[in-house]
Amino acid sequence: KYKVSIIVPIYNAERYLDKCIKSIVGQTHKNLEIILVNDGSTDGSLDICKKYVDNDERILLINKENGGVSSARNKGLENITGDYIGFVDSDDYISSDMYQKLLSAILENEADISECGYFKIELDDNTIIKHSLQPNVIKGNYNCLYNYLKQNNTQNFNCNKLYKKTTFNGVKYPNYKYSEDYVVNVQTHFRCNKKVTISDSCYYYIIHNGNATSQDFNGNKLDIIRAGELVLSLIKEDYPDLSIYVIIYILNKIRKLYEDLRETKVVDKDKFIKILVNEYKKYYLLVKNEIFN
């Protein structure tokens, strides 16, 4: 009865793509709309996509110029017709019953967002870590946002969640290389009146050198701070008491960026150190002086 739209942004993922799409096509919940967004791949990714399109009428292939993962996901969002929205990255894969479990949890609890745990694994399928979540139901818009911002029993990913379509009303991914998930999750939780978390770990996140999170420091990683600033501007008017958690997020990210920067050979290293130090001082003072009461 309910259609799930799954958006897969794809860029030069031929090594992983076949396994990824197979895991989606083989879902036990069959009423799917699978939107493959080829973001200007220069390898064999487009040919792999075409192979699946020819054999499954549920698949829509969108071929566009390279614009980044946010651009690809936004293009997918423009074309959805389903009742619920999910995301899978093209270098990952999912368990066969992931969307059946997430959708059942939403329907049984009349929720707007559901979330599951995940595995971090190596290319040879050796599990590095199983990250489970506690089963839970959160009621009320404020509480949904509070628990997300405080990172209570949740993750910043979009890919381990299922969203009711209405939570994406007016929501687009910012043009960031990093932390775009954080911004979108804040916006969708802002529109969420009930959230359910299940204990199952259903998403398989493959660790490799191409992962954005595994890359050395570069100037684009300052997007992480920009994402925090954007979230701060989104919530401080309606929920000023929650601003403290966004600032803590920014401070923790700056510390991690500083550690990465110190260990990386990068042009203009002193310039980036100065930027990080100044940003840290600015946000530390906001917390110290309790600006948001």
Backbone as a ProteinNet text record, in pm:
[ID]
protein_1_A
[PRIMARY]
KYKVSIIVPIYNAERYLDKCIKSIVGQTHKNLEIILVNDGSTDGSLDICKKYVDNDERILLINKENGGVSSARNKGLENITGDYIGFVDSDDYISSDMYQKLLSAILENEADISECGYFKIELDDNTIIKHSLQPNVIKGNYNCLYNYLKQNNTQNFNCNKLYKKTTFNGVKYPNYKYSEDYVVNVQTHFRCNKKVTISDSCYYYIIHNGNATSQDFNGNKLDIIRAGELVLSLIKEDYPDLSIYVIIYILNKIRKLYEDLRETKVVDKDKFIKILVNEYKKYYLLVKNEIFN
[TERTIARY]
82.6	0	85.9	191.4	274.2	399.7	425.6	544	660.2	775.4	897.8	987.6	1023.6	1115.9	1257.3	1347.5	1485.4	1576.7	1650.6	1738.6	1882.3	1949	2087.3	2173.5	2251.2	2343.9	2466.6	2509.2	2614.4	2723	2847	2960.3	3078.8	3115.7	3231.5	3233.1	3123.2	3106.5	3098.7	3157.9	3140	3186.8	3282.7	3333.6	3228.9	3139	3043.8	2898.9	2872	2735.5	2645.9	2698.2	2616.9	2560.2	2644.4	2600	2499.3	2521.1	2430.2	2290.5	2283.2	2151.6	2082.2	2156.4	2097.4	2029	2093.6	2036.5	1907	1892.2	1769.4	1659.7	1694.8	1598.6	1539.4	1619.9	1576.4	1505.1	1459.6	1389.4	1260	1232	1107.8	985.8	1001.3	895	909.7	811.5	825.1	779	695.1	641.7	745.1	840.1	953.2	958.1	1016.1	1057.9	1207.2	1289.8	1435.2	1490.2	1538.5	1585.1	1737.5	1796.5	1941.7	1983.4	2062.8	2106.6	2255.2	2285.2	2424.7	2479.2	2571.2	2619.4	2747.3	2735.6	2849	2963.1	2933	3038.1	3118.6	3248.3	3336.4	3383.4	3335.5	3370.6	3252.4	3234.3	3127.4	2997.8	2981.9	2861.7	2733.5	2734.5	2613.8	2569.7	2662.8	2628.3	2565.6	2615.8	2557.4	2414	2392	2256.9	2161.8	2206.2	2121.1	2082.2	2172.1	2142.9	2024.1	2020.8	1910.9	1782.7	1792.1	1672.8	1598.9	1672.8	1612.6	1536	1562.9	1502.9	1410.7	1390.6	1305.2	1234.9	1104.4	1027.4	1016.4	1057.9	1052.9	1169.6	1266	1387.6	1376.9	1407.5	1419.3	1565.8	1621.9	1760.6	1765	1835.9	1857.6	2006.7	2041.4	2180.9	2207.5	2298.6	2323.3	2472.1	2505.1	2643.5	2685	2813.5	2862.9	2837.8	2777	2750	2766.5	2802.3	2819.9	2699.3	2719.3	2615.9	2490	2503.6	2386.5	2302.4	2370.1	2301.9	2228.7	2293.5	2232.5	2109.9	2120.9	2005.8	1890.5	1921.6	1816	1745.2	1820.9	1759.7	1667.1	1709.4	1623.1	1496	1508.8	1391.9	1291.1	1340.4	1250.8	1164.1	1202.6	1134.3	1061.2	1053.9	989.8	838.3	776.8	630.7	582.8	675.4	640	585	541.2	487.4	597.6	706.7	818.5	948.8	1052.8	1178.7	1293.8	1378.4	1500.2	1619.2	1738.5	1861.7	1959.9	2026.4	2134.6	2251.3	2369.5	2487.9	2535.6	2589.4	2618.2	2733.3	2811.3	2920.3	2884.2	2756.3	2708.4	2601.5	2547.2	2434.1	2349.2	2232.3	2137.4	2086.7	2036	1976.9	1847.1	1806.5	1691.4	1559.7	1553	1428.2	1435.1	1535.2	1553.3	1429.6	1378.9	1266.3	1135.1	1121.8	1003.8	1000.3	1115.1	1121.7	1101	1166.3	1153	1011.2	950.3	814.4	715.1	731.5	641.9	647.8	768.8	784.1	710.2	719.4	649	498.4	447.3	302.5	244.9	316.1	266.1	261.8	350.6	358.2	305.8	254.4	206.4	312.8	434.7	550.2	582.1	671.1	714.2	853.8	937.3	1073	1101.1	1167	1216.8	1366.4	1436.7	1582.6	1627.9	1732	1789.3	1939.2	2001.5	2145.6	2217.7	2349.4	2427.5	2554.6	2615.9	2746.3	2849.8	2967.2	3083.2	3163.4	3186	3255.1	3364.7	3457.8	3563.7	3517.7	3596.3	3557.1	3535.8	3606.1	3590.1	3480.5	3394.9	3279.7	3315.1	3439.6	3473.5	3413	3338.2	3273.3	3373.4	3378.9	3463.2	3386	3262	3179.4	3032.4	2956.9	2811.4	2757.9	2691.9	2639.9	2488.9	2445.5	2302.9	2243	2114	2039.9	1936.3	1893.7	1792.8	1652.5	1564.2	1426.6	1360.7	1294.9	1243.4	1140.5	1047.4	951.1	956.2	976.6	983.4	861.3	790.9	669.7	691.5	638.6	645.3	758.9	729.5	827.1	951.6	932.5	1046.7	1135.6	1074	1151.5	1226.3	1165.7	1233.8	1359.4	1346.9	1460.4	1564.8	1518.2	1608.5	1695.4	1633.1	1708.7	1804.6	1765.8	1859.6	1979.1	1953.8	2063.4	2156.2	2101.2	2182.5	2249.6	2213.8	2267.8	2235.8	2112.2	2062.7	2010.9	2081	2032.2	2001.7	2091.5	2071.3	2205.8	2203.3	2322.8	2294.5	2401.4	2385.3	2354.6	2362.9	2338.7	2193.6	2171.5	2037	2005.2	2109.4	2089.7	2035.1	2038.7	1983.8	1844.5	1776.8	1645.5	1543.7	1417.2	1307	1222.8	1189.1	1121	983.9	884.9	757.6	778.9	715.5	741	719.8	623.2	591.6	706.4	794.5	906.9	1006.7	997.1	1086.8	1021.4	904.1	840.3	929.1	969.9	1053.8	1199.1	1239.6	1376.5	1460.1	1577.7	1676	1812.6	1896.6	2032.9	2112.7	2187.2	2274.5	2391.5	2449.4	2559.4	2690.8	2696.7	2815.7	2875.9	3005.3	3073.9	3069.4	3050.6	3049.7	2935	2881.2	2778.7	2645.7	2622.4	2491.9	2381.7	2415.7	2318	2270.2	2362.2	2329.7	2225.3	2245.6	2151.9	2013.5	2008.7	1880.6	1810.5	1886.4	1824	1762.8	1828.1	1769.8	1638.7	1638.3	1517.4	1403.3	1433.8	1328	1279.6	1370.9	1327.2	1247.5	1272.8	1195.7	1049.1	1025.2	891.2	836.1	905.3	870.2	795.1	677.8	600	612.7	661.6	688.6	796.2	893.2	1003.1	1015.9	1043.7	1061.5	1199	1264.4	1395.1	1383.9	1443.7	1440.7	1581.1	1587.3	1715.4	1795.2	1729.4	1798.2	1902.4	2015.2	2115.9	2101.5	2061.4	2022.5	2105.4	2185.1	2261.9	2408.3	2472.5	2611.7	2696.3	2773.9	2858	2998.7	3041.3	3169.9	3280.8	3384.9	3498.2	3600.6	3631.7	3735.4	3790.3	3896.2	3965.6	3881.6	3780	3697.9	3590.6	3566.3	3466.4	3501.9	3402.8	3427.5	3485.5	3436.1	3480.2	3622.2	3674.6	3809	3917.3	3877.8	3974.1	4049.1	4174.6	4255.3	4192.9	4244.9	4191.7	4207.9	4102.3	4107.6	4011.8	4024.6	3945.4	3795.7	3748.8	3605.9	3551.6	3640.7	3593.7	3546.2	3574.7	3518.3	3366.6	3313.4	3168	3104.5	3179.7	3127.1	3089.4	3173.5	3143.3	3026.1	3026.4	2917.5	2782.9	2785.2	2662	2610.7	2701.5	2662.2	2604.7	2666.5	2617.2	2477.8	2455.7	2324.2	2218.6	2251.3	2157.1	2127	2228.2	2210.1	2110.3	2122	2030.4	1888.1	1874.4	1743	1665.2	1736.1	1664.8	1662	1753.4	1767	1645.9	1565.2	1446.9	1334.4	1309.5	1199	1237.4	1360.1	1404.9	1541.4	1548.8	1679.2	1751.6	1676.8	1742.5	1816.5	1785.9	1855.6	1983.9	2006.5	2125.5	2254.4	2252.3	2371.5	2424.2	2332.9	2375.6	2437.7	2389	2449.7	2589.4	2605.3	2737	2835.6	2789.2	2876.5	2916.7	2821.6	2851.5	2962.3	2948.6	3048.4	3184.6	3188.2	3315.2	3383.8	3306.8	3364.5	3419	3347.2	3392.6	3519	3525.8	3645.7	3766.8	3750.4	3861.4	3909.3	3813.7	3850.9	3918.8	3869.2	3932.2	4073.8	4091.4	4224.5	4322.5	4277.4	4362.4	4399.7	4299.9	4326.1	4422.5	4403.7	4488	4632.4	4655.7	4791.4	4865.5	4791.6	4851.4	4856.9	4811.5	4800.7	4891.4	4954.9	5029.6	4932.5	4910.6	4813.8	4866.8	4837.5	4876.3	4801.3	4867.3	4807.1	4765.9	4848.6	4816.3	4798.2	4887.9	4878.8	4749.4	4705.6	4581.3	4462.4	4458.7	4347.6	4351.9	4471.7	4483	4424.9	4456.4	4405.3	4253.2	4198.6	4052.7	3987.9	4042.1	3984	3993.9	4108	4126.1	4027.7	4012.5	3920.5	3775.1	3739.3	3602.8	3576.4	3676.5	3659.6	3640.1	3721.5	3708.9	3569.7	3522.3	3392.5	3280.4	3278.2	3169.6	3187.7	3309.9	3332.9	3278.4	3297.8	3246.8	3094.5	3029.7	2883.5	2835	2905.1	2867.9	2901.8	3021.1	3066.8	2976.7	2934.6	2852.5	2703.7	2667	2526.5	2439.9	2478.4	2405.1	2260.3	2240.4	2104.7	2041.4	1961	1893.4	1743.5
-120.1	0	124.9	126.9	246.3	233.7	338.5	338.9	407.3	341.9	397.8	442.8	570.2	623	620.9	553.6	539.7	612.9	710.4	792.7	745.4	716.9	668.7	764.4	851.7	937.4	855	869.1	781.9	864.2	841.4	903.2	806.8	756.1	666	556.7	481.2	378.6	238.1	216.9	88.9	-30.1	-8.3	-117.7	-168.6	-81.4	-115.2	-118.4	-59.3	-25.8	-146.3	-251.4	-369.5	-427.9	-441.2	-495.4	-402.5	-272.7	-174	-186.5	-182.8	-185.9	-319.7	-429.8	-560.6	-563.7	-503.2	-505.5	-424.7	-325.3	-244.9	-314.4	-364	-434.9	-554.9	-619.9	-741.3	-718.3	-597.5	-570.2	-650.9	-693.9	-768.9	-678.1	-549.2	-454.5	-419.9	-457	-450.7	-319.7	-245.1	-122.2	-11	-12.2	80	167.6	283.5	368.8	393.1	336.7	343.1	446.9	557.8	668.7	670.1	628.8	628.1	759.7	838.3	967.8	958.3	941.7	935.3	1076.8	1109.6	1246.9	1268.3	1244.9	1269.3	1170.6	1045	943.7	929.3	905.4	885.1	740.2	653.8	511.4	434.7	310.5	228.2	231.9	327.3	332.2	346	430.5	452.9	325	247.5	121.2	23	20.2	-67.8	-25.2	105.6	156.5	116.4	132.2	100.4	-46.1	-132	-275.8	-302.6	-235	-256.2	-189.2	-74	-5.2	-91.2	-161.4	-244.9	-363.3	-397.8	-519	-493.2	-367.8	-339.8	-206.2	-211.7	-91.2	3.5	-40.5	46.2	146.3	128	209.8	327.5	444.9	565.7	606.6	625.6	668.7	814.8	894.2	1035.3	1053.9	1105.6	1126.6	1276.7	1326.4	1469.8	1499.1	1625.6	1668.6	1662.5	1644.6	1633.2	1760.9	1743.8	1858	1827.8	1702.6	1664.9	1591.2	1530.1	1443.5	1522	1644.4	1724.1	1754.6	1791.5	1819.1	1695.1	1579.1	1454.8	1418.4	1431.6	1400.2	1497.4	1624.2	1720.9	1687	1642.7	1602.5	1483	1390.9	1278.2	1322.7	1415.4	1464.3	1532.7	1593.9	1660.5	1561	1434.4	1335.4	1226.8	1236.7	1131.3	1135.5	1017.5	1005.4	918.6	872.5	781.7	852.4	770.2	819.8	839.7	765.3	770.6	777.1	833	858.6	794.8	723.2	667.2	700.9	686.7	715.6	600.1	563.1	464.8	520.2	522.5	565.7	453	489.7	391.5	298.2	328.5	239.2	157	160.5	82.1	-16	-94.4	-181.5	-200.2	-263	-274.1	-417.2	-451.8	-583.7	-593.7	-714.4	-735.7	-687.8	-676.7	-637.4	-499.2	-420.4	-290.2	-202	-184.5	-91.7	-150.8	-281.8	-343.1	-315	-328.7	-304.7	-157.7	-68.6	73.8	123.7	74.7	116.5	60.2	-65.4	-125.6	-48.4	-8.3	67.9	201.3	266.5	393.8	374.7	275.3	255.1	209.6	121.2	70.4	179	276.5	382	516.3	519.1	643.3	752	714.4	803.5	870.7	969.2	1042.9	1001.3	954	910.6	781.8	687.2	567.9	555.6	490.1	479.5	343.4	291.1	162.2	177.2	73	72.2	38.3	28.2	2.8	-74.6	-128.2	-193.2	-108.6	-98.9	-50.5	-173.7	-190	-309.7	-274.8	-367.4	-352	-407.7	-385	-427.2	-577.9	-654.6	-800	-848.6	-757.6	-785.9	-822.1	-798.1	-814.5	-700	-733.2	-630.3	-563.2	-431.7	-354.5	-321.8	-278.4	-243.3	-260.4	-308	-309.8	-202.8	-104.2	5.9	-10.9	-64.2	-85.2	33.9	53.8	157.1	90.9	161.8	110.1	135.1	35.5	59.2	168.3	261.3	377.8	450.1	516.6	603.4	739.7	843.9	981	1057.3	1120.6	1193.8	1344	1418.8	1564.3	1622.2	1730.2	1793.2	1838.3	1904.2	1951.5	1834.9	1728	1613.2	1542.7	1536	1474.5	1553.3	1684.9	1769.3	1768.4	1773.4	1771.7	1646.6	1531.6	1406.2	1394	1447.4	1443.2	1534.3	1657.9	1752.6	1707.7	1642	1593.4	1461	1405.2	1277	1164.6	1164.9	1056.5	943.5	831.2	712	739.3	809.7	843.2	864.1	876	903	1017.7	1083	1195.7	1154.4	1024.9	980	1003.3	1015.8	1004.8	861.1	783.5	653.6	545	562.9	461.1	498.6	585.6	634.4	622.9	625.2	636.7	755.6	841.7	967.4	971.6	1014.5	1045.8	1163.7	1159.3	1260.1	1401.7	1420	1554.4	1616	1535.2	1592	1660.9	1634	1697.3	1816.5	1856.5	1972.9	2096.2	2156.1	2275.1	2249.7	2122.5	2088.2	2052.9	2114	2080.4	2065.5	1986	1971.7	2097.1	2148.3	2262.9	2219.7	2312.2	2281	2268.4	2167.9	2141.3	2007.2	1994.1	1866.9	1777.9	1841.6	1769.7	1819.4	1729	1760	1804.5	1774.5	1807	1723.1	1599.6	1515.1	1580.1	1639.6	1702.8	1812	1895.4	2004.4	1949.9	1851.8	1796.3	1722.8	1651.4	1582.2	1680.2	1792.5	1893.7	1945.7	1973.4	2025.3	1924.2	1797.5	1695.4	1665.1	1664	1643.5	1763.6	1877.3	1997.8	1977.4	1894.5	1868.8	1735.5	1672.6	1538.5	1547.3	1483.5	1483.2	1352.8	1249.3	1123.3	1047.4	996	920.7	786.1	682.8	549.2	495.1	433.2	372	222.2	142.3	-2.5	-53.1	-170.6	-224	-291.1	-325	-395.5	-305.7	-365.7	-297.4	-346.9	-257.6	-298	-233.5	-133.8	-62	-101.4	-121.3	-164.3	-55.5	11.1	123.9	71.2	75.7	19.2	122.6	83.9	171.7	158.8	270.3	271.2	412.9	428.4	556.8	667	628.2	728	789.8	733.1	790.6	933.7	1019.9	1160.3	1171.6	1088.3	1099	1049.1	969.8	914.2	996.9	1104.8	1186.4	1280.1	1312.4	1405.8	1545.3	1631.2	1767.2	1836.5	1906.3	1995.8	2110.8	2216.1	2336	2312.4	2211.6	2182.9	2137.8	2088	2040.4	2154.1	2276	2388.9	2395.3	2320	2308.8	2256	2176.7	2121.2	2233.5	2336.2	2451.9	2530.3	2547.6	2620.7	2551.3	2418.7	2342.7	2370.4	2371.7	2403.6	2543	2639.8	2777.7	2787.6	2713	2713.6	2655.2	2544.9	2483.4	2579.2	2647.2	2743.2	2851.6	2899.6	3003	2949.7	2819	2758.4	2740.3	2711.1	2672.5	2778.8	2876.1	2963.7	3053.8	3076.6	3160.5	3083.4	2959.7	2879.9	2804.6	2753	2673.7	2722.6	2843.6	2897.9	2813.3	2740	2659.5	2539.3	2503.7	2392.1	2435.9	2566.3	2617.1	2566.4	2542.7	2496	2366.3	2278.5	2149.4	2165.7	2263.2	2291.3	2348.6	2436.4	2495.8	2389.4	2298.2	2187.9	2103.2	2080.3	2007.3	2079	2210.4	2288.1	2280.5	2298.3	2295.1	2159.1	2052.3	1917.8	1895.6	1944.2	1928	2010.8	2129.8	2212.4	2143.6	2084.2	2012.6	1897.5	1823.5	1712.2	1763.2	1870.3	1929.3	1976	2033.5	2081.1	1964.3	1853.4	1734.5	1682.1	1675.9	1627.9	1720.5	1849.8	1948.2	1936.5	1918.1	1907.9	1787.2	1684	1560.4	1553.4	1658.8	1657.6	1763.2	1728.8	1826.8	1895.1	2023.4	2096.2	2237.4	2290.9	2428.4	2525.1	2632.6	2734.4	2676.6	2587.6	2522.9	2624.2	2723.3	2824.7	2905.1	2929.8	3003.7	2926.5	2795.5	2713.8	2699.2	2689.1	2682.9	2809.2	2922.7	3049.9	3054.9	3007.3	3005.8	2919.7	2799.8	2708.6	2764.5	2821.6	2878	2992.3	3080.3	3193	3146.9	3046.5	2993.8	2929.1	2858.4	2792.4	2896.6	2999.9	3105.4	3169	3195.1	3261	3178.2	3048.5	2964.6	2926.2	2916.8	2890.3	3005	3126.1	3241.5	3241.2	3194.5	3186.6	3090.4	2979.2	2882	2935.7	2989.9	3036.7	3145.5	3234.6	3347.6	3317.7	3195.9	3153.5	3256.3	3280.4	3377.6	3334.9	3201.2	3152.9	3099.1	3179.5	3138.8	3119.6
0	0	0	79	91.1	6.9	-72.3	-158.1	-87.6	-92	-36.8	-151.2	-153	-253	-196	-265.9	-219.9	-317	-266.1	-348.4	-332.1	-444.9	-444.1	-526.6	-462.7	-537.8	-578.9	-704.3	-756.9	-823.8	-780.9	-849	-845	-961.5	-975.9	-869.7	-867.2	-763.9	-823.2	-941.6	-1009.2	-925.9	-836.7	-755.2	-655.6	-613	-507.6	-555	-670.7	-710	-730.9	-789.7	-817.6	-687.9	-587.1	-458.2	-392.6	-405.8	-349	-409.6	-543.1	-609.1	-586	-588.4	-561	-425.4	-325.9	-191.3	-183	-269	-269.8	-350.2	-467.5	-552.6	-479.2	-396.5	-327.8	-196.6	-169.5	-44	-30.9	91.1	115.8	102.1	126.5	93.7	-54	-132.7	-279	-340.7	-271.3	-330.1	-316.1	-408.4	-403.9	-528.8	-510.6	-621.2	-598.6	-685.8	-667.8	-764.5	-710.2	-792.5	-791.2	-902.7	-918.2	-983.1	-913.3	-965.8	-998.3	-1126.8	-1169.4	-1180.8	-1090.1	-1076.8	-1158.2	-1290.5	-1379.8	-1364.3	-1335.8	-1320.4	-1448.5	-1433	-1548.7	-1559.4	-1471	-1478.1	-1536.7	-1499.3	-1556.1	-1478	-1387.8	-1303	-1384.6	-1487.9	-1567.9	-1637.1	-1689.6	-1755.5	-1657.2	-1534.4	-1432.5	-1403.5	-1390.8	-1367.8	-1479.8	-1604.6	-1719.7	-1721	-1678	-1671.8	-1579.7	-1467.4	-1372.5	-1418.4	-1481.1	-1530.8	-1631.9	-1714.6	-1818.5	-1761.7	-1637.2	-1580	-1461.7	-1424.6	-1309.4	-1332.1	-1349.6	-1380.9	-1261.5	-1144.8	-1026.8	-1023.7	-1113.6	-1109.6	-1205.7	-1154.4	-1235.9	-1237	-1354.5	-1368.2	-1410.9	-1333.4	-1365.8	-1390.7	-1507	-1543.2	-1549.1	-1465.2	-1457	-1452.4	-1475.2	-1460.6	-1314.7	-1292.3	-1155.9	-1076.5	-960.1	-874.6	-727.3	-695.9	-556.4	-500.9	-384.6	-327.3	-290.8	-243.3	-208	-331.4	-439.7	-565.1	-616.1	-604.8	-651.8	-568.7	-438.3	-353.8	-378.1	-398.6	-428.4	-558.8	-657.6	-784.9	-762.9	-677.4	-645	-574.5	-480.8	-407	-499.5	-604.9	-700.6	-776.8	-775.6	-859.2	-781.2	-649.6	-571.8	-587.2	-583	-583.2	-467.3	-383.5	-275.1	-152.6	-56.4	69.9	174.1	157.9	251.7	173.1	237.7	168.3	244	169.7	225.6	136.8	191.6	118.7	138.8	30.4	37.5	-42.8	15.6	-59.2	-148.9	-264.5	-369	-335.3	-232.4	-192.8	-69.5	-29.5	84.1	37.5	131.4	99.5	225.1	208.9	319.2	332.1	449.8	470.3	390.6	357.1	268.8	329	461.4	526.2	591.7	554.3	620	608.4	487.7	471.5	519.3	517.6	577.9	727.6	793.9	938.4	971.8	896.7	925.3	897.3	789.3	756.7	857.8	895.7	995.2	1126.7	1165.7	1290.1	1282	1167.5	1149.1	1156	1084.6	1077.5	1210.8	1278.1	1406.1	1512.5	1501.4	1602.9	1554.6	1431.2	1370.2	1380.1	1342.2	1354.6	1221.6	1227.9	1108.8	1061.7	1153.4	1121.4	1197.7	1131.8	1200.5	1173	1264.1	1254.9	1303.5	1238.1	1277.7	1301.6	1354.5	1373.1	1243.6	1250.3	1129.9	1163.2	1059	1068.1	995.3	1050.9	976.6	937.3	807.4	762.4	662.2	645.2	547	412.8	309.9	175	164.1	245.2	241.1	334.5	378.1	463.8	607.4	647.1	788.6	868.3	971.4	1052.6	1144.7	1137.4	1228.4	1355.1	1337.1	1452.4	1417.1	1513.9	1502.5	1595.6	1538.6	1619.3	1631.5	1745.7	1769.4	1842.7	1823.9	1895.6	1985.7	2086	2177.3	2121.4	2128.1	2081.6	2164.2	2095.4	2167.1	2080.6	2145.8	2077.6	2144.8	2064.9	2116.1	2065.2	2155.7	2120.4	2137.4	2042	2050.1	1968.4	1900.6	1812.2	1886.3	1999.8	2078	2119.7	2169.3	2217	2104.2	1985.9	1870.5	1835.6	1832.3	1798.7	1910.1	2033.7	2149	2149.1	2131.7	2135.7	2018.8	1903.4	1790.6	1816.2	1855.4	1876.9	1989.1	2089	2199.6	2165.7	2048.9	2001.9	2099.3	2147.4	2231	2142.9	2140.6	2071.6	1923.6	1856.9	1715.6	1648.7	1516.2	1437	1341	1294.2	1202.8	1059.1	1028.8	891.7	850.1	719.3	662.6	624	595.1	530.8	623.3	753	843.4	892.5	816.7	857.1	743.1	780.8	685.5	728.9	632.5	662	594.8	669.5	606.1	512.3	397.3	294	346.2	434.3	482.2	562.1	618.8	694.5	602.4	471.8	374.9	304.5	348.1	287.2	304.3	193.4	197.7	232.4	240.1	280.4	157.7	148.5	45.2	111.1	48.7	98.9	68.3	167.4	141	53.5	-17.3	-108.6	-31.2	54.7	134.4	93.7	114.4	91.2	215.4	330.9	458.2	545.6	629.3	730.6	671.5	544.1	486.6	552.6	594.7	663.5	793.3	865.3	993.6	973.8	874	847.7	813.5	724.7	681.4	796	877.1	990.1	1089.9	1112.2	1200.6	1142.1	1012.7	948.6	951	925.5	925.9	1067.2	1164.4	1303.1	1353.2	1296	1326.6	1287.7	1186.2	1134.5	1183.1	1276.6	1324.2	1456.5	1464	1587.4	1665.7	1598.4	1668.2	1591.3	1666.2	1606.3	1675.9	1597.8	1653	1615	1709.5	1686	1708.9	1620	1635	1668.7	1728.2	1774.8	1664	1552.8	1444.4	1378	1341.8	1259.9	1116.9	1027.3	891.1	780.5	813.5	712.5	722.5	606.2	601.7	537.7	621.4	579.4	554.6	429	391.1	409.8	481.3	507.5	394.4	330.2	226.1	213.9	138.9	129.7	66.2	-8.3	-75.8	12.2	131.4	221.2	257.2	257	292.2	432.6	523.9	663.3	684.1	589.8	606.9	538.1	471.4	398.5	491.8	453.6	531.5	528.2	614.6	620.1	485.1	444.3	328.4	355	274.9	298.1	299.4	222.6	218.9	354.3	439.5	570.4	659.9	622.5	696.4	680.4	582.9	568.6	696.5	772	897.1	992.4	999.3	1084.7	1025.9	893.2	828.3	851.6	849.9	875.4	1016.2	1113.1	1249.7	1261.5	1191.7	1193.9	1133.1	1024.5	960.4	1053.7	1118.8	1213	1328.1	1375.9	1484.9	1445	1322.3	1274.7	1258.1	1231.6	1209.7	1339.3	1448.6	1570.4	1679.8	1674.9	1792.2	1814	1709.6	1727	1793.7	1748.2	1802.1	1929.1	1931.5	2046.4	2094.7	2149.4	2188.6	2292.8	2376.8	2479.4	2421	2296.6	2232.3	2162.8	2154.7	2086.2	2149.4	2278.7	2348.5	2288.6	2244.8	2189.9	2051.9	1976.3	1845.7	1864.7	1961.8	1987.4	2033.7	2118.1	2160.9	2041	1950.6	1826.7	1749.4	1732.9	1658.5	1726.7	1857.6	1930.7	1918.2	1930.9	1917	1776.3	1676.5	1538.1	1511.7	1568.8	1550.5	1611.8	1729.1	1792.5	1705	1646.3	1559	1431.9	1374.4	1255.9	1287.2	1404.4	1445.2	1456.2	1515	1525	1386.2	1297	1160.7	1087.8	1106.1	1038.9	1084.4	1211.7	1264.4	1207.9	1169.1	1118.9	967.4	900.7	755.2	693.5	581.8	504.5	408.6	430	349.4	325.3	206.6	174.6	266.7	307.8	394.6	530.2	581.4	708.3	820.8	828.1	933.8	922.9	799.9	779.5	835.2	808.5	856.9	1009.1	1065.2	1211.1	1274.2	1216	1267.3	1259.6	1147.5	1132	1239.9	1260.9	1358.6	1500.8	1533.2	1667.5	1690.9	1592.9	1607.6	1618.9	1538.9	1546.1	1681.4	1730.4	1860.7	1970.3	1969.5	2071.5	2066.8	1944.3	1928.7	1991	1958.7	2008.6	2154.6	2200	2341.7	2427.1	2381.9	2456.1	2461.9	2354.8	2355.8	2462.6	2477.6	2580	2717.6	2729.9	2859.5	2917	2832.8	2878.6	2877.5	2837.4	2834	2761.1	2636.8	2555.2	2536.1	2513	2483	2611.2	2673.7	2797.4	2769.1
[MASK]
+++++++++++++++++++++++++++++++++++++++++++++++++++++++++++++++++++++++++++++++++++++++++++++++++++++++++++++++++++++++++++++++++++++++++++++++++++++++++++++++++++++++++++++++++++++++++++++++++++++++++++++++++++++++++++++++++++++++++++++++++++++++++++++++++++++++++++++++++++++++++++++++++++++

